[in-house]
Amino acid sequence: MNLILWRHAEAEIQRPGQDDIERELTAKGRRQARRVAKWLDARLPASARILVSPAARTQQTAEPLERRFTTVAALAPGRDADELLQAAGWPDSGDTVLVVGHQPTLGLAAARLLCGSDQAWSIKKGAVWWLERRERDGLVEVTLQAVQGPARI
């Protein structure tokens, strides 16, 4: 299984009285999303499942991929790594799954899968972490296939 964690691109600062879920991308964030979407589109299989938080900024981050995605409440801000992994079908899904979500949940999920413990790893805005679960010589491994930030594309 391939699990790709994509943090939403740069978003507006929350205005007084504004619900966090309503925050949208900045102009810079839209550019970041387009760059990373282009990079992902060249690498994602057509069968990849794309799961996106209901927050406006994650929806806007996913849109430049121009692929159908599913909005998943379990990926909303403030949810936990267990909910993310369950929504993605980790570890048993044979699919490639792209999750567009938030910190700290993405970093916690990455740390758990790569080192076996919950740690407060930071995934930068707009960045992608691509993890692969595989079996080798009878052992299950999780490997980090790629880390890509929008400034490096």
MARMI-787054 format. One record per atom (N, C-alpha, C): residue number from 1; residue in three letters; x, y, z. Coordinates in steps of 0.02 Angstrom, whole numbers, m for minus. Each point is the difference from the previous one (the first is absolute). Layout:
BEGIN
{rec NUM "ALA" {X Y Z}},
...
This chain:
BEGIN
{rec 1 "MET" {42 m59 0}},
{rec 1 "MET" {m42 59 0}},
{rec 1 "MET" {44 62 0}},
{rec 2 "ASN" {m19 48 m40}},
{rec 2 "ASN" {32 65 m1}},
{rec 2 "ASN" {m47 50 34}},
{rec 3 "LEU" {26 37 47}},
{rec 3 "LEU" {m38 52 35}},
{rec 3 "LEU" {37 66 m10}},
{rec 4 "ILE" {m34 47 m31}},
{rec 4 "ILE" {29 65 m13}},
{rec 4 "ILE" {m35 52 43}},
{rec 5 "LEU" {39 35 40}},
{rec 5 "LEU" {m27 51 45}},
{rec 5 "LEU" {16 68 m29}},
{rec 6 "TRP" {m51 40 m14}},
{rec 6 "TRP" {10 65 m31}},
{rec 6 "TRP" {m32 52 46}},
{rec 7 "ARG" {42 42 28}},
{rec 7 "ARG" {m25 54 43}},
{rec 7 "ARG" {m26 56 m45}},
{rec 8 "HIS" {m56 29 21}},
{rec 8 "HIS" {m27 56 m39}},
{rec 8 "HIS" {52 54 m9}},
{rec 9 "ALA" {m8 36 m54}},
{rec 9 "ALA" {46 55 m16}},
{rec 9 "ALA" {m15 60 46}},
{rec 10 "GLU" {39 53 m9}},
{rec 10 "GLU" {m6 59 44}},
{rec 10 "GLU" {m71 28 m1}},
{rec 11 "ALA" {m27 10 59}},
{rec 11 "ALA" {m69 25 8}},
{rec 11 "ALA" {m1 68 34}},
{rec 12 "GLU" {m56 33 m9}},
{rec 12 "GLU" {m11 65 32}},
{rec 12 "GLU" {2 m8 76}},
{rec 13 "ILE" {18 52 34}},
{rec 13 "ILE" {m4 2 73}},
{rec 13 "ILE" {m73 4 19}},
{rec 14 "GLN" {m18 m36 52}},
{rec 14 "GLN" {m69 m1 23}},
{rec 14 "GLN" {m22 69 24}},
{rec 15 "ARG" {m55 25 m27}},
{rec 15 "ARG" {m27 64 20}},
{rec 15 "ARG" {m42 m8 63}},
{rec 16 "PRO" {m7 52 40}},
{rec 16 "PRO" {m43 m5 59}},
{rec 16 "PRO" {m71 m20 m21}},
{rec 17 "GLY" {m27 m49 35}},
{rec 17 "GLY" {m67 m24 m14}},
{rec 17 "GLY" {m5 m50 m57}},
{rec 18 "GLN" {55 m11 m36}},
{rec 18 "GLN" {m1 m47 m56}},
{rec 18 "GLN" {12 m71 26}},
{rec 19 "ASP" {m38 m47 m26}},
{rec 19 "ASP" {10 m70 16}},
{rec 19 "ASP" {64 m23 m35}},
{rec 20 "ASP" {43 m36 35}},
{rec 20 "ASP" {63 m24 m28}},
{rec 20 "ASP" {m10 m38 m65}},
{rec 21 "ILE" {m53 m38 m4}},
{rec 21 "ILE" {m12 m42 m59}},
{rec 21 "ILE" {m14 42 m63}},
{rec 22 "GLU" {m15 64 9}},
{rec 22 "GLU" {m16 44 m57}},
{rec 22 "GLU" {61 35 m29}},
{rec 23 "ARG" {58 m5 33}},
{rec 23 "ARG" {59 34 m25}},
{rec 23 "ARG" {19 m25 m69}},
{rec 24 "GLU" {16 46 m45}},
{rec 24 "GLU" {17 m17 m69}},
{rec 24 "GLU" {75 9 m12}},
{rec 25 "LEU" {23 m23 m57}},
{rec 25 "LEU" {70 8 m19}},
{rec 25 "LEU" {15 73 m18}},
{rec 26 "THR" {61 20 13}},
{rec 26 "THR" {25 64 m24}},
{rec 26 "THR" {18 m8 m74}},
{rec 27 "ALA" {18 55 m33}},
{rec 27 "ALA" {24 m4 m69}},
{rec 27 "ALA" {62 m44 m3}},
{rec 28 "LYS" {45 8 49}},
{rec 28 "LYS" {60 m43 2}},
{rec 28 "LYS" {m20 m73 9}},
{rec 29 "GLY" {m49 m13 43}},
{rec 29 "GLY" {m24 m68 11}},
{rec 29 "GLY" {m29 m31 m63}},
{rec 30 "ARG" {m34 39 m39}},
{rec 30 "ARG" {m27 m26 m64}},
{rec 30 "ARG" {57 m20 m47}},
{rec 31 "ARG" {52 42 m2}},
{rec 31 "ARG" {58 m17 m42}},
{rec 31 "ARG" {34 m64 26}},
{rec 32 "GLN" {7 m5 66}},
{rec 32 "GLN" {30 m60 29}},
{rec 32 "GLN" {m40 m62 m19}},
{rec 33 "ALA" {m66 4 7}},
{rec 33 "ALA" {m43 m57 m15}},
{rec 33 "ALA" {6 m21 m74}},
{rec 34 "ARG" {3 48 m45}},
{rec 34 "ARG" {8 m16 m71}},
{rec 34 "ARG" {66 m36 m14}},
{rec 35 "ARG" {54 25 30}},
{rec 35 "ARG" {66 m32 m10}},
{rec 35 "ARG" {2 m71 25}},
{rec 36 "VAL" {m25 m10 61}},
{rec 36 "VAL" {2 m67 29}},
{rec 36 "VAL" {m48 m46 m37}},
{rec 37 "ALA" {m58 25 m20}},
{rec 37 "ALA" {m48 m41 m38}},
{rec 37 "ALA" {31 m24 m65}},
{rec 38 "LYS" {37 42 m33}},
{rec 38 "LYS" {32 m19 m63}},
{rec 38 "LYS" {51 m56 14}},
{rec 39 "TRP" {39 7 53}},
{rec 39 "TRP" {49 m51 19}},
{rec 39 "TRP" {m35 m66 16}},
{rec 40 "LEU" {m53 3 40}},
{rec 40 "LEU" {m37 m60 18}},
{rec 40 "LEU" {m33 m33 m60}},
{rec 41 "ASP" {m31 40 m42}},
{rec 41 "ASP" {m37 m27 m57}},
{rec 41 "ASP" {45 m42 m45}},
{rec 42 "ALA" {63 18 m5}},
{rec 42 "ALA" {47 m38 m42}},
{rec 42 "ALA" {19 m66 32}},
{rec 43 "ARG" {m15 m10 64}},
{rec 43 "ARG" {22 m59 36}},
{rec 43 "ARG" {m56 m44 27}},
{rec 44 "LEU" {m58 28 10}},
{rec 44 "LEU" {m56 m38 29}},
{rec 44 "LEU" {m30 m47 m52}},
{rec 45 "PRO" {m14 m62 20}},
{rec 45 "PRO" {m37 m43 m46}},
{rec 45 "PRO" {m71 25 m9}},
{rec 46 "ALA" {m30 m15 m56}},
{rec 46 "ALA" {m69 21 m14}},
{rec 46 "ALA" {m48 m26 53}},
{rec 47 "SER" {17 m56 31}},
{rec 47 "SER" {m45 m32 49}},
{rec 47 "SER" {8 28 70}},
{rec 48 "ALA" {43 49 10}},
{rec 48 "ALA" {12 27 67}},
{rec 48 "ALA" {m65 27 30}},
{rec 49 "ARG" {m11 m16 64}},
{rec 49 "ARG" {m57 29 37}},
{rec 49 "ARG" {25 65 32}},
{rec 50 "ILE" {m41 52 m6}},
{rec 50 "ILE" {19 65 27}},
{rec 50 "ILE" {m52 19 53}},
{rec 51 "LEU" {24 9 61}},
{rec 51 "LEU" {m43 16 58}},
{rec 51 "LEU" {20 69 25}},
{rec 52 "VAL" {m51 43 10}},
{rec 52 "VAL" {14 70 16}},
{rec 52 "VAL" {m42 22 59}},
{rec 53 "SER" {31 37 44}},
{rec 53 "SER" {m35 31 57}},
{rec 53 "SER" {m55 46 m27}},
{rec 54 "PRO" {m52 12 39}},
{rec 54 "PRO" {m53 46 m22}},
{rec 54 "PRO" {19 73 5}},
{rec 55 "ALA" {58 17 27}},
{rec 55 "ALA" {20 70 5}},
{rec 55 "ALA" {10 31 m69}},
{rec 56 "ALA" {m18 62 m8}},
{rec 56 "ALA" {6 34 m65}},
{rec 56 "ALA" {71 m1 m26}},
{rec 57 "ARG" {50 9 44}},
{rec 57 "ARG" {69 3 m23}},
{rec 57 "ARG" {25 m67 m27}},
{rec 58 "THR" {m25 m56 27}},
{rec 58 "THR" {21 m65 m27}},
{rec 58 "THR" {m37 m14 m65}},
{rec 59 "GLN" {m62 18 m4}},
{rec 59 "GLN" {m38 m9 m62}},
{rec 59 "GLN" {34 39 m57}},
{rec 60 "GLN" {21 62 15}},
{rec 60 "GLN" {33 41 m50}},
{rec 60 "GLN" {70 m27 m17}},
{rec 61 "THR" {32 m31 47}},
{rec 61 "THR" {65 m31 m13}},
{rec 61 "THR" {m7 m59 m48}},
{rec 62 "ALA" {m52 m39 8}},
{rec 62 "ALA" {m11 m60 m42}},
{rec 62 "ALA" {m26 16 m70}},
{rec 63 "GLU" {m36 55 m7}},
{rec 63 "GLU" {m33 15 m64}},
{rec 63 "GLU" {47 2 m61}},
{rec 64 "PRO" {60 28 5}},
{rec 64 "PRO" {43 1 m60}},
{rec 64 "PRO" {21 m68 m27}},
{rec 65 "LEU" {m9 m53 39}},
{rec 65 "LEU" {13 m67 m25}},
{rec 65 "LEU" {m48 m19 m56}},
{rec 66 "GLU" {m58 31 2}},
{rec 66 "GLU" {m53 m13 m50}},
{rec 66 "GLU" {m17 m75 m3}},
{rec 67 "ARG" {m5 m30 60}},
{rec 67 "ARG" {m22 m69 7}},
{rec 67 "ARG" {m57 m1 51}},
{rec 68 "ARG" {m41 m50 m7}},
{rec 68 "ARG" {m55 m7 48}},
{rec 68 "ARG" {28 m17 69}},
{rec 69 "PHE" {m27 33 51}},
{rec 69 "PHE" {21 m16 68}},
{rec 69 "PHE" {m61 m6 45}},
{rec 70 "THR" {11 m31 57}},
{rec 70 "THR" {m52 m11 50}},
{rec 70 "THR" {14 43 61}},
{rec 71 "THR" {m49 38 22}},
{rec 71 "THR" {6 40 60}},
{rec 71 "THR" {m15 m45 60}},
{rec 72 "VAL" {46 m1 49}},
{rec 72 "VAL" {m5 m46 56}},
{rec 72 "VAL" {3 41 65}},
{rec 73 "ALA" {m55 m3 38}},
{rec 73 "ALA" {m4 38 63}},
{rec 73 "ALA" {55 m20 49}},
{rec 74 "ALA" {22 m62 m1}},
{rec 74 "ALA" {52 m24 46}},
{rec 74 "ALA" {68 33 m13}},
{rec 75 "LEU" {6 39 m53}},
{rec 75 "LEU" {62 35 m15}},
{rec 75 "LEU" {m2 74 18}},
{rec 76 "ALA" {m55 22 29}},
{rec 76 "ALA" {m9 71 18}},
{rec 76 "ALA" {53 22 51}},
{rec 77 "PRO" {11 65 6}},
{rec 77 "PRO" {47 24 51}},
{rec 77 "PRO" {m18 m26 69}},
{rec 78 "GLY" {51 m18 38}},
{rec 78 "GLY" {m12 m23 68}},
{rec 78 "GLY" {m12 m74 7}},
{rec 79 "ARG" {m5 m36 m55}},
{rec 79 "ARG" {m9 m72 4}},
{rec 79 "ARG" {67 m33 13}},
{rec 80 "ASP" {0 m65 14}},
{rec 80 "ASP" {64 m31 19}},
{rec 80 "ASP" {27 m48 m53}},
{rec 81 "ALA" {61 m23 12}},
{rec 81 "ALA" {34 m44 m47}},
{rec 81 "ALA" {m37 m66 m10}},
{rec 82 "ASP" {m31 m27 53}},
{rec 82 "ASP" {m38 m62 m6}},
{rec 82 "ASP" {m56 8 m51}},
{rec 83 "GLU" {m35 56 3}},
{rec 83 "GLU" {m55 12 m47}},
{rec 83 "GLU" {26 7 m71}},
{rec 84 "LEU" {57 33 m9}},
{rec 84 "LEU" {29 7 m66}},
{rec 84 "LEU" {18 m69 m28}},
{rec 85 "LEU" {35 m40 39}},
{rec 85 "LEU" {22 m66 m24}},
{rec 85 "LEU" {m60 m46 m14}},
{rec 86 "GLN" {m51 4 40}},
{rec 86 "GLN" {m60 m40 m12}},
{rec 86 "GLN" {m34 22 m64}},
{rec 87 "ALA" {m6 65 m11}},
{rec 87 "ALA" {m32 25 m62}},
{rec 87 "ALA" {39 m22 m61}},
{rec 88 "ALA" {66 m2 5}},
{rec 88 "ALA" {42 m20 m57}},
{rec 88 "ALA" {1 m75 m11}},
{rec 89 "GLY" {m23 m39 49}},
{rec 89 "GLY" {2 m73 m6}},
{rec 89 "GLY" {68 m29 16}},
{rec 90 "TRP" {40 37 38}},
{rec 90 "TRP" {67 m24 19}},
{rec 90 "TRP" {m6 m55 51}},
{rec 91 "PRO" {37 m53 m6}},
{rec 91 "PRO" {53 m15 m49}},
{rec 91 "PRO" {m22 m47 m55}},
{rec 92 "ASP" {m63 m19 0}},
{rec 92 "ASP" {m22 m56 m42}},
{rec 92 "ASP" {m24 17 m70}},
{rec 93 "SER" {m13 63 m13}},
{rec 93 "SER" {m22 20 m67}},
{rec 93 "SER" {56 m13 m49}},
{rec 94 "GLY" {m16 m28 m56}},
{rec 94 "GLY" {50 m10 m52}},
{rec 94 "GLY" {8 61 m44}},
{rec 95 "ASP" {m38 51 14}},
{rec 95 "ASP" {m2 60 m41}},
{rec 95 "ASP" {56 48 15}},
{rec 96 "THR" {8 48 m45}},
{rec 96 "THR" {38 61 15}},
{rec 96 "THR" {m52 50 25}},
{rec 97 "VAL" {12 27 59}},
{rec 97 "VAL" {m48 47 30}},
{rec 97 "VAL" {36 66 14}},
{rec 98 "LEU" {m30 53 m25}},
{rec 98 "LEU" {25 68 12}},
{rec 98 "LEU" {m47 32 50}},
{rec 99 "VAL" {27 25 55}},
{rec 99 "VAL" {m39 34 51}},
{rec 99 "VAL" {22 73 1}},
{rec 100 "VAL" {m48 45 m9}},
{rec 100 "VAL" {13 72 4}},
{rec 100 "VAL" {m28 24 67}},
{rec 101 "GLY" {45 20 44}},
{rec 101 "GLY" {m22 15 67}},
{rec 101 "GLY" {41 54 35}},
{rec 102 "HIS" {4 m8 67}},
{rec 102 "HIS" {24 52 45}},
{rec 102 "HIS" {54 m25 47}},
{rec 103 "GLN" {37 48 27}},
{rec 103 "GLN" {43 m11 57}},
{rec 103 "GLN" {m41 10 63}},
{rec 104 "PRO" {14 m33 53}},
{rec 104 "PRO" {55 m45 11}},
{rec 104 "PRO" {m14 m73 m21}},
{rec 105 "THR" {m61 m13 m24}},
{rec 105 "THR" {m20 m69 m14}},
{rec 105 "THR" {45 m34 m51}},
{rec 106 "LEU" {18 35 m54}},
{rec 106 "LEU" {42 m31 m51}},
{rec 106 "LEU" {68 m19 28}},
{rec 107 "GLY" {31 45 38}},
{rec 107 "GLY" {65 m14 29}},
{rec 107 "GLY" {m2 m57 50}},
{rec 108 "LEU" {m53 m3 39}},
{rec 108 "LEU" {m7 m55 48}},
{rec 108 "LEU" {m7 m66 m36}},
{rec 109 "ALA" {m39 m2 m54}},
{rec 109 "ALA" {m8 m62 m39}},
{rec 109 "ALA" {66 m21 m31}},
{rec 110 "ALA" {37 47 m29}},
{rec 110 "ALA" {64 m16 m30}},
{rec 110 "ALA" {49 m28 52}},
{rec 111 "ALA" {3 31 57}},
{rec 111 "ALA" {46 m23 53}},
{rec 111 "ALA" {m19 m70 23}},
{rec 112 "ARG" {m64 m12 9}},
{rec 112 "ARG" {m22 m66 23}},
{rec 112 "ARG" {19 m54 m51}},
{rec 113 "LEU" {m10 14 m64}},
{rec 113 "LEU" {13 m51 m50}},
{rec 113 "LEU" {75 m10 m12}},
{rec 114 "LEU" {39 52 6}},
{rec 114 "LEU" {72 m7 m14}},
{rec 114 "LEU" {42 m19 60}},
{rec 115 "CYS" {m21 19 61}},
{rec 115 "CYS" {42 m18 57}},
{rec 115 "CYS" {m38 m35 56}},
{rec 116 "GLY" {m66 m10 m9}},
{rec 116 "GLY" {m37 m39 48}},
{rec 116 "GLY" {m23 36 62}},
{rec 117 "SER" {6 66 2}},
{rec 117 "SER" {m24 37 58}},
{rec 117 "SER" {m29 67 m22}},
{rec 118 "ASP" {m44 26 41}},
{rec 118 "ASP" {m30 66 m15}},
{rec 118 "ASP" {49 54 20}},
{rec 119 "GLN" {22 37 m50}},
{rec 119 "GLN" {45 56 11}},
{rec 119 "GLN" {m27 59 m40}},
{rec 120 "ALA" {16 59 23}},
{rec 120 "ALA" {m26 61 m32}},
{rec 120 "ALA" {44 21 m59}},
{rec 121 "TRP" {m1 m40 m53}},
{rec 121 "TRP" {37 18 m60}},
{rec 121 "TRP" {m38 53 m38}},
{rec 122 "SER" {37 45 m30}},
{rec 122 "SER" {m30 54 m38}},
{rec 122 "SER" {4 m12 m74}},
{rec 123 "ILE" {m56 4 m34}},
{rec 123 "ILE" {m2 m2 m73}},
{rec 123 "ILE" {m16 70 m22}},
{rec 124 "LYS" {43 29 m41}},
{rec 124 "LYS" {m9 69 m21}},
{rec 124 "LYS" {m61 9 m44}},
{rec 125 "LYS" {m25 61 m1}},
{rec 125 "LYS" {m59 16 m41}},
{rec 125 "LYS" {14 m15 m73}},
{rec 126 "GLY" {m47 m36 m29}},
{rec 126 "GLY" {4 m18 m71}},
{rec 126 "GLY" {44 m60 m15}},
{rec 127 "ALA" {34 m28 50}},
{rec 127 "ALA" {47 m55 m12}},
{rec 127 "ALA" {m35 m68 m3}},
{rec 128 "VAL" {33 m46 m33}},
{rec 128 "VAL" {m24 m69 m8}},
{rec 128 "VAL" {52 m48 30}},
{rec 129 "TRP" {m25 m48 38}},
{rec 129 "TRP" {41 m56 24}},
{rec 129 "TRP" {m30 m63 m28}},
{rec 130 "TRP" {39 m39 m36}},
{rec 130 "TRP" {m23 m61 m33}},
{rec 130 "TRP" {30 m60 37}},
{rec 131 "LEU" {m44 m41 30}},
{rec 131 "LEU" {22 m58 38}},
{rec 131 "LEU" {m24 m64 m34}},
{rec 132 "GLU" {40 m52 4}},
{rec 132 "GLU" {m18 m64 m30}},
{rec 132 "GLU" {6 m55 52}},
{rec 133 "ARG" {m52 m41 4}},
{rec 133 "ARG" {1 m60 42}},
{rec 133 "ARG" {14 m58 m46}},
{rec 134 "ARG" {50 m40 17}},
{rec 134 "ARG" {16 m57 m42}},
{rec 134 "ARG" {25 m57 44}},
{rec 135 "GLU" {0 m59 m29}},
{rec 135 "GLU" {29 m58 34}},
{rec 135 "GLU" {64 m19 m36}},
{rec 136 "ARG" {52 m11 39}},
{rec 136 "ARG" {64 m19 m28}},
{rec 136 "ARG" {30 m54 44}},
{rec 137 "ASP" {15 m56 m30}},
{rec 137 "ASP" {28 m57 37}},
{rec 137 "ASP" {m43 m18 61}},
{rec 138 "GLY" {m66 4 m9}},
{rec 138 "GLY" {m46 m18 54}},
{rec 138 "GLY" {m11 53 52}},
{rec 139 "LEU" {33 57 m6}},
{rec 139 "LEU" {m7 54 48}},
{rec 139 "LEU" {m39 58 m31}},
{rec 140 "VAL" {m42 31 40}},
{rec 140 "VAL" {m38 59 m23}},
{rec 140 "VAL" {43 62 13}},
{rec 141 "GLU" {6 41 m52}},
{rec 141 "GLU" {38 62 6}},
{rec 141 "GLU" {m43 59 m23}},
{rec 142 "VAL" {12 57 30}},
{rec 142 "VAL" {m28 62 m25}},
{rec 142 "VAL" {60 43 m20}},
{rec 143 "THR" {0 20 m62}},
{rec 143 "THR" {56 41 m25}},
{rec 143 "THR" {m25 67 m24}},
{rec 144 "LEU" {43 49 6}},
{rec 144 "LEU" {m15 67 m24}},
{rec 144 "LEU" {25 4 m71}},
{rec 145 "GLN" {m46 5 m47}},
{rec 145 "GLN" {17 1 m71}},
{rec 145 "GLN" {19 69 m25}},
{rec 146 "ALA" {m33 51 26}},
{rec 146 "ALA" {13 69 m23}},
{rec 146 "ALA" {m26 50 50}},
{rec 147 "VAL" {35 56 5}},
{rec 147 "VAL" {m25 59 34}},
{rec 147 "VAL" {10 57 m48}},
{rec 148 "GLN" {m55 35 m14}},
{rec 148 "GLN" {4 53 m50}},
{rec 148 "GLN" {m37 61 26}},
{rec 149 "GLY" {33 56 m1}},
{rec 149 "GLY" {m31 63 20}},
{rec 149 "GLY" {m14 43 m61}},
{rec 150 "PRO" {m47 45 4}},
{rec 150 "PRO" {m17 41 m59}},
{rec 150 "PRO" {55 45 m25}},
{rec 151 "ALA" {46 20 43}},
{rec 151 "ALA" {54 44 m21}},
{rec 151 "ALA" {53 m36 m40}},
{rec 152 "ARG" {1 m66 3}},
{rec 152 "ARG" {53 m39 m33}},
{rec 152 "ARG" {m22 m30 m67}},
{rec 153 "ILE" {m60 15 m21}},
{rec 153 "ILE" {m25 m28 m63}},
{rec 153 "ILE" {11 50 m56}},
